[in-house]
Amino acid sequence: MKYLILILVLALVFFVLGLKRARPSRPDPGPKREAPKAPAAGAQDIVACAECGLHVPLADALPGLGGHFCSAAHRHAFEARSRS
């Protein structure tokens, strides 16, 4: 009789250990905060085209009499309208 009780106790212990191993641990319920992102290493200033308002990087913008432009056609159109 005592061997039967010992076997039942051991079976219960292994069953409980098996349940704990099979079940994934619960994630931490606390709020997770993301680390602030650093600006990209190649960040550039952005300017709006004086003709159409398109935003372009300053390095790609064409300077003109009225500001910065996204293309030579817009620069020409803006300056022609300004002269009239």
JOVEN-V961485 format. One record per residue. N is the residue number from 1. RES is the residue in three letters. PSI is psi in degrees with one decimal (999 if undefined). OMEGA is omega in degrees with one decimal (999 if undefined). NEAR is the number of other ideal C-beta (glycine too) atoms within 10 Angstrom. Layout:
N|RES|PSI|OMEGA|NEAR ; N|RES|PSI|OMEGA|NEAR
This chain:
1|MET|-40.7|-178.8|5 ; 2|LYS|-28.6|176.5|6 ; 3|TYR|-36.1|177.7|7 ; 4|LEU|-42.3|177.8|8 ; 5|ILE|-41.7|178.4|9 ; 6|LEU|-42.7|178.8|10 ; 7|ILE|-41.5|178.8|10 ; 8|LEU|-40.8|178.3|10 ; 9|VAL|-43.9|178.5|10 ; 10|LEU|-40.7|178.5|10 ; 11|ALA|-41.2|178.2|10 ; 12|LEU|-42.0|178.6|10 ; 13|VAL|-46.6|179.9|10 ; 14|PHE|-35.5|177.9|10 ; 15|PHE|-45.1|179.7|9 ; 16|VAL|-42.4|177.6|10 ; 17|LEU|-37.9|178.3|10 ; 18|GLY|-38.4|177.7|10 ; 19|LEU|-40.6|-179.6|9 ; 20|LYS|-35.6|179.7|8 ; 21|ARG|-37.1|-175.8|8 ; 22|ALA|-30.0|-177.3|7 ; 23|ARG|127.7|178.2|8 ; 24|PRO|149.3|179.3|6 ; 25|SER|149.0|-178.4|6 ; 26|ARG|141.1|176.7|6 ; 27|PRO|157.0|179.1|7 ; 28|ASP|122.8|-176.8|7 ; 29|PRO|-7.6|-179.1|6 ; 30|GLY|155.1|179.8|6 ; 31|PRO|137.4|178.8|5 ; 32|LYS|129.8|178.7|7 ; 33|ARG|133.1|177.7|6 ; 34|GLU|145.3|177.7|5 ; 35|ALA|140.2|178.3|5 ; 36|PRO|138.0|-178.3|5 ; 37|LYS|135.2|176.7|6 ; 38|ALA|147.2|177.5|7 ; 39|PRO|149.9|-179.6|6 ; 40|ALA|148.0|-176.9|7 ; 41|ALA|-31.4|-177.7|5 ; 42|GLY|30.4|-178.1|6 ; 43|ALA|138.7|-178.3|9 ; 44|GLN|158.3|173.8|11 ; 45|ASP|143.7|-179.6|8 ; 46|ILE|137.5|177.7|12 ; 47|VAL|155.8|178.3|19 ; 48|ALA|142.1|176.3|15 ; 49|CYS|132.3|-179.1|21 ; 50|ALA|-18.2|-178.4|19 ; 51|GLU|-53.1|-173.1|21 ; 52|CYS|-12.8|179.0|12 ; 53|GLY|2.6|178.7|8 ; 54|LEU|135.5|178.4|13 ; 55|HIS|127.8|-179.6|10 ; 56|VAL|153.7|175.0|17 ; 57|PRO|144.9|-178.4|12 ; 58|LEU|-34.8|-180.0|11 ; 59|ALA|-28.1|-178.9|8 ; 60|ASP|-12.8|-176.6|11 ; 61|ALA|147.3|177.7|22 ; 62|LEU|122.3|178.9|16 ; 63|PRO|149.5|178.7|11 ; 64|GLY|-174.2|-177.8|18 ; 65|LEU|-28.1|-177.2|11 ; 66|GLY|3.9|-178.1|15 ; 67|GLY|-142.6|-179.2|15 ; 68|HIS|149.9|-175.5|19 ; 69|PHE|153.0|180.0|26 ; 70|CYS|-21.5|-180.0|20 ; 71|SER|163.5|179.2|15 ; 72|ALA|-32.6|179.4|10 ; 73|ALA|-41.0|178.5|11 ; 74|HIS|-37.3|177.4|19 ; 75|ARG|-43.8|-179.6|22 ; 76|HIS|-44.2|-179.0|14 ; 77|ALA|-42.4|-179.3|14 ; 78|PHE|-45.0|-178.6|19 ; 79|GLU|-33.5|177.7|15 ; 80|ALA|-39.0|178.3|9 ; 81|ARG|-34.7|-179.0|10 ; 82|SER|-33.3|-177.8|11 ; 83|ARG|-28.1|-175.7|7 ; 84|SER|999|999|4
